[in-house]
Amino acid sequence: MIKFLDLSAQYQSIKPEVDQAIQAVINESAFIGGHYVKQFEKDFADYINAKYCVGVGNGTDAIEIAIEALDLPSGSEIIVPANSFIASSEAVTRQGHKVIFADADPESYVISVDDIKERITQKTKAIIAVHLYGHPCDMDPLIDLAKENSLYIIEDCAQAHGAEYRGKKVGSIGNIATFSFYPGKNLGAYGDGGAITTNDETLAIKCRMIANHGRIAKYDHEFEGRNSRLDGLQAAILRVKLKHLPTWTEQRIKIADLYSDLLKDEKNITLPVRKGWAKQVYHLFVIRTEKRDELKKYLGEQGVQTGIHYPKSLPKLKAYEYIGQAQEAMFANQSDTALLSLPIGEHLAEMDVMKVVEAIRAFRP
C-alpha cells in the first residue's frame, strides 16, 4: 500500500525527540501558556521571518481572530478564492461579513488576481490570499491591488508552511497571516493547533487579546474575546517538528519534481504548474483528469491511496447557495470534478513514486 499520508512513520523517525518534549511538558505541568508556547512562537516567527507570532487553538480560529483584529465595518465584503477549504470562507461570515468568491488560476490553483479586479466594490475591505496546496499566491500584484483600493491582505497559509514568494516566506508578506497545525499539514501537531503571524505590533497584541478572553493581564479584560490557545504539549511537539520541516519540505519537492518529470507525457492528465517565482512546498500534488473518479478507483485497487481536494468548489456548497455564484463560469466551478491528489510526503521513496506512475500509465478508462 502506498499511503497518502503516514503520520506514524513520521513519528517513528523522530520518536525520541517527541517523547522527550512531551515528557518535559508533563513533568512541569506546563499545559496552558508557559515557556513552551513562548519558545515555539519565537521559533516559528523566526522561521517565517515575521516579527510576531500568536499561537491559537486551530487554523479556523486563526482566520476568524485575524479578521476580527482588523476591525472592519460590519457587513464588509471579503474576497475569498472559490477553490479552498470552507474554513477560508466561513470565518468571514462568522465575523459578520460577506463572502465574495473569486476564481482560481488554472495552472497553480491559487486565487486569480485578474478575477479579483472584477469583484472589488466600495464595500470590499480585504482579500484572503490562500496559498493553496503549498503554492504561494502572486503577492506583488495583490499588494498593488490592495494599495489601490485600501484593502487588507490576509494570508491563509494553512497548506504552505515554508513556501516562498520571490524569496520571502509566506506569512510575512500581507498585513496578517494564519496557519493551521492540523496533524496532516506539512507542519502538524498531534491534535488541533494554529498560529497568526504579522509584522504589525498593534495587530499582534489585538489578536493575542481576542484569543485570551480580551485580556493580556490576568482578569484585566478590556473587551469580550474568546478562548483559543495553543497548548503547551502541541507547542513542544511543533517545536521539535519545526527543526525537521526544511528536510521534509525538500523531500516533498523532490517527489513532486519526480512526478512532474515522469508524468509529463501523459495526455489525459494535467499537471500542476509551479511558477518561476514560487517555492511550492507541495502540501498536495494535484493533477486534473476528466476520468478522475475512475482513476481514483483504479489506483485504489492497485494499492495507491489518493485524495480529492475538493469535491465541490465553495460556491457550489449548500452553505453558499444564497450567494448565487454556483452557476458562474469559473474555472473553479468547472474543474472540481477533475481534481485528484496523489500521495506526497517525506514518507515516500522513489520506488513508491514509480509504482504510482506505473499504475497511472496502466490505467485504461
N, C-alpha and C positions, 0 to 999 in steps of 0.2 A: 504494500500500500504506500503510495506517495501522498503523504499528508499535506493538506492545505496549510496547516499551521501545527506546530509541535512545541507547545509550551513546556511539556515535560522534559523533552530533550534539552531545551534551553536552560531549564532549572538545573538539570544534572551537570551541565557544563560549568556552572558557577555555584554549585551547591554549597561548598564550604564557606564562601563569602556571604551568601544569602543567609545561611543558617546562623552564622556568627552575628550578622546585623540584626536578625530577628531576636536572637537571644539577648543581645545587648539592650534592646528596647524593653524587653520583658523584665530583665534584671533591674532596670531603672524605673520601671512603670511609667515610661515616657510616652504614653499612648496619645495624648492630645496636646498639641503645641510642643514646646520644648526645643532643644538644640538640634534634634534630628531633622525636624521640619525646617528650621532656620538654615541648617547646613545644606540641605537639598535645594532650598530656594536660592541660596547664593550660588551653588554649583550650577544649577540649571540656568540662572540668569547669565552667568559667565559663559556657559556653553552657547547660549542663544545670542550673546553679545547685546543683551538688554540690561538696562540699569536696575530694573525691579522685577521681582517675581513674587506672586502671591499664590500659595498653594490653596486649592479649594477641593470640594467633595467629589466633583466629576466634571467632565468636559462640557456638559449641557449647562450646569450651573455657571461655569466659567463664561459662557457666551451671555447668559442672562445677566450676570453681575456686570460684565463689561458694558452691555447696553445700558443698564441702569446707571452706571457711573458716568456715562456721557450726558445724562440729564436732558434728554431730548424732549421736545414738546410732545404732549400726549397725542397719539394718532399719527405720528411721523411715518413716512414711508421709508422702508429699508430694503435695498435691493439685494436679493439672495440668488445664487445660482440654482437653476432648475434641476441640475444633476448634483445631488448631495444627499446626506442622511438628514432625516427630519429635524434633528437637533439644531441644525443651522437655521431653520425657519421657525420652529415652534418657540424658540427663545424670543423671537421678535414679537409674536402675537401675545405671548405670556407677559411681556413687558408693556402691553397696551399699544403696540404699534402695528403697522400694516405691512404685510409681506408683498413685495413686487418681485416676480421671478424673471430673471434674465437667462438667456440661452448659454449653452456651453460651447467651447471651442471644439470642433470635430476632430482635432488632432491630439490635443493634450487633455481635453475634457474639463478644463477649468473654465471659470466664468469668462464670457466673451465681452471684451471691452467695447467693441462696436455696438453690441446689443444693449449694453448698459446705457450708452448715449441716447438711445431711443426711449429709454424708460424713465429718465430723470424728469421730475416735475418740481414745482415750487415747494411741495411737501416732502421731497426726498431729503433725508438728513444723513444717511450713512449707506455704505456698501459693505457687505460681508464677503470678503475675498477668501474663498475656501480653497486651500492648496490641496486639491483632491488627488487621491491615490498616491500622494507624495510628490506631485509635480507643482512647483510654485506658480502662482498667477503672474501675469505680466504686470509687474508693480509700477514701473515708471509711468506708463500711460494712465494707470489707475490713479496714481498720485496726482498727475497733471489734471485729470478729470475732476478729482476731488477738490483740488485747489480752485479750479474754475467755478465750481458750484458750491463751495463752502460745505463740503461733506466730510464726515469722518470715515476712516477705513478701519474696519475690524478684521484682523486676520484670523481665520479659523484654521489652525494648524494641527487639528486632531489627527491627521494622517501624514504629517510632514515633519516629524522631529528630525532636525538636522538638514533639511532641504535648504538650498541656497538659490537666491536670485541675484545674478551678476556678482557673486562672491559674498553677498550678505545673507546671513541666516534668516529664514522666515521667522516671524515672531519678534523681529526687531525693526521692522520697516514701516508698518502702519502706525496709527495712533495708539492702538491697543491690540493685543493678540491673545488667543485662547488655545489651550492644549488639553487633550484627553489622555489619560494614562490607563484607559480600559485595557484589560490584560492582553488583548490581541494586537494592540498598537505596536509600532516599532520600538517604543519605549513604554512598556506596560507594567502596571502594578499587579499585585495579587488580589485585586478587588478594584473598586472604583477609585478614581482619583483624577484631579485636573489641576491646571495652573493658568494664571493670567500673567502675561509679561507686557511691559511698557517701558518707555523712556521718560514718561511724564510722572513726576513725583506726586502731583495732585491726584491723578487718576489712580495711581497705585495705593495711596492712602485711602481713597474713597472705596476702592474695591475691597481692601482689607477690612474696612469697617462694615461694609454691606455683608460680607461673608461671616462676620463675627458679631451679629446682633446689633449693628450700628454703633460699635464702640472700638476704641483702642485700649483704654484702661478698663480694668475690671469694674463692672457695674456702672460705668460712666457712659450711658447710652445716649448718644446725640440724636439718633433717629432710629426708626424701626428697620432692622435688617433681616438677616436670615442666619441659619446655622449651616455653613458649608465649609468644612475644614478638611484639609489633607491630614490624615492621622500619622502618628509617629512611625508605626510599622510600615506603612506604604512608603513614607519618605525615606526610611532607611533602606528598604528594598530597591527603590528607584535610584538612590544614590549609588548603590552597588552596580546596578544595571547600566547607569549612565556612563560608567567607565568603559563598558564594553560596546556601547552603541556605535562608535565610529567603525569598529571592526565588523560588527554585524551589518552596518549600512553598506560597507564596501562589498560584502558578500552578496547582499541583495542586488547591488548594481551589477556585479559580475554575472549573477544568474540572469538578470534582465537582459544584459547585453548578449548572453548566450542564446536566450530565447529569440531575441530580435534577429540575430545572425542566422540561426537555423531555420527560422520560420519565414524569412523574408520573401521566399519564392512561392509560398502557399497562396494560391489565387483566391481562395474563398475566405481568407482571413485578413482583417485589417488590424495592423499592429499599432500600439500607441507610439506617438512621436515625442521624443524628448527635445525640447527647444534648445538651441545652442547656448542660451544664456542660463540654462537651468541645471542645477544639481538635483536630479529627481531621485528620491530615496526609496521609491517603489514599495510603499505600503501595500499596494496591489499592482499586479501586472494584468491589465485588462485588454483583452482582444475583442474584436467585433466580428460576428458572423451571423448570417441570416438563418443558419441552421443551429442556433445556439442551444436550444433545448435538446435536440437530437445529439449534438456533440457532447453536451454535458452528460447525458445518459450513457453514451458510448464510453467516454473517459472513465466514468464510474465503474463500468463493467470491466475496464482494463486495470482497475486499481488506482485510479488517479482522482483524488478529491479536488473539486473545483468549487467556486462560489459565484454568486450573482450580486453585483453591487452597481445598481439597484434595480429590482424587477419593475418598478414603476418610477417614472420621473415624479418629482414633488408636485407639480401642478395636476397630475393625474390621480393623486391620492384623494380618497373621500374627504379627508380632513380639509382639503383646499378646493372643494367643488365651488364654494361660494366666490372664490376669486375669479373663476371663469377663464383660466389660461390653459386648460387641458387640451383644447382643440387648436391652439396656436401651432403654426407650422415651424416649431422649434426643432433643432437637431436633437435636443434632449428628449423631446416628446416622441421622436421617431426612432431613436436608437436604443431605448431602454429594453426592448425585446431582443436585442442582439448582443448585449454585453456579457462577457464571460471572464471571470477572474481565474487565472491559472495559479498553481501553487508557487509561492515565492517566500523566501526567508533564509536565514542563516542555517536552517536545519537541512537544506537541500545540498546535495553534491552534484557534480557534473553528470554523473551517471543517472541521477534522478531526472535531471532536465532532459537527457537523451531519451529516457523512457516516455516522458510526457510528449516530446516532439514526435517520436516514432508512432505513438498512439494517434496523435493528430493527423499525421501523414497517412495512416492506415484507415482513417475514417472515410467511409463512403456513404453519403446521405441517400 
